[in-house]
Amino acid sequence: RAAAREFLKENPAPQRGFGPPGGGGGGRRGPGGPFGPENEEEAKAPVPGAKISPAEVKPADSSDLYSPDTLRTIFLDFENEDWEAELESFHNTDVEVPATLTADGKSYRGVGVHFRGMSSYMMVRAGQKRSLNVSLDFTEKGQRLNGYKTLNLLNSHGDGSFLSAVLYSHIARKYIPAPKANFVRVVINGENWGVYVSQQQFNKDFIQENFRTGKGARWKVPGSPNGRGGLDYIGEDLTEYKRRYEMKEGTEEDWQALVKLCKTLSETPADQLEAALEPMLDIDSTLWFLALDCALINGDGYWVRASDYSLYRDKAGKFHLIPGDMNEAF
């Protein structure tokens, strides 16, 4: 990893969206993220969090990782003291930085960590809270934390209440499959980094939990300033669709089914649309998905930006729309 970091200094990884190449600034006490401090107050060095050890924390009362009334403490211990600069170096690459995770008195070695997010990363300076993705099975296949192999620890950027994603999830899950979300406290190399939103990963575990099968095709519709993932028909060339939809699992047949769905939505007369969609789309859950996006005022979802949601095509060939980024609701 040290050699790779040296290479990236000379060959910065390309950045998605906006901002200069090469990631953030100079570490825990460095000059700041890619945009730098906006005012004198921001230019001050971040104040370190309190020191906390696992021995000081009682195990959580619930074994449910997403229990709404449990604040579990997640300890992450990295090999390097400059762990933050290392995560910055590997942002937008496929490199995971190994760490030991400790929760409820049990340690999990060899988990993989990387900074995640776009604006929630680029708009936050070094030394302040940035979102983390944790892979429990990075080096130990089958390793899980209370049944889950991936953690999304979100900094709730732009939402000072920290409640948007958790409330959206709580309401949406009454009507459609949606990621679970609650709160955790994160301690990194013994230093308290405070409360994060912990949101369930859209993966095979999510599909199994909500659809009673691990099979089917999955896409993530990533954030885009241009909002181009709105299921509009853009011709038969799959290349254009692959720019807008990131397939996590599936086949060429699933891509063709996605094109057919987009074409049906775009070209079918309104009085024939329900009958045409019935074999390929879960219409009821899609209407709930759209209603929730509007009613809960999701400023970073399907209605507003045609992005930041997920697609699942089940074994019967029907598509389902799943909420993704819920942080800018309300």
Disulfide bonds with the S-S distance in Angstrom:
none
